[in-house]
């Protein structure tokens, strides 16, 4: 990874975007960090992305006790 840009910062959450270190790889990786965690943070998180070639989404479920 060669570049990190902070996309959003709130008191509880932070989102960073990282560019690939390979100039031929047009990949952007997003990182969600939950800095102050409580029970309301459990559940489904979905990332939506779109550009001129189309759109996609990926989801993950955060489980806890």
N, C-alpha and C positions, 0 to 999 in steps of 0.2 A: 504494500500500500504506500502511495507516495504523498497523498494530500488528504488532510482531514479538515472538514468544515463543520462547525456546529450549526445545525439546522434550526433547532428549537431548544430553549432552556426554560423550564419551569422549576419551581422549588422542589418538586418531587420527581420530575422526569427530565431526561436529556436525550436528544436525538443527534447523532453525528453521522456524516456521510464521508466515506473513504473512497478515493479513486484507486484504480488498479495501478501498480508500479509498472506494468507492461503497457507501453504506448499503443500497441496494436490491440489491446484488450479494452474494449469500451465498457468496463464493468464499474458499477457504483455499488458499494456495500453500505447499507444503513444499519446503525446500531442504536437500539433503544436501551437506555439505562434507567432503571427505577431506583432512585437514590433514597427515597423515604418510602418504605413498603408498608402497605396495610392490606387487609382482607379484600378490599374493593379492587385491588390490582389483579386478583386471580380471574381467569377467564380467557376468552379468545382475543388474540391480537391479529390484525390483518394489515398487510402492506399492499397498497395498490400502486402500480406503476404504469405509465403510458408514454408513448412517443409517437413519431410519425409512422413507425412500423407496426404499431398495434398496442395492446394493453395486456396486462397480466396481474394476478394477485396471488399471494401466498398467505396462509394463515397458520398460526400455531396456538396451542392451548397451554396456558400456564396453570399448573395444578399446585395445590398446597394443602396444608392441614388445617 
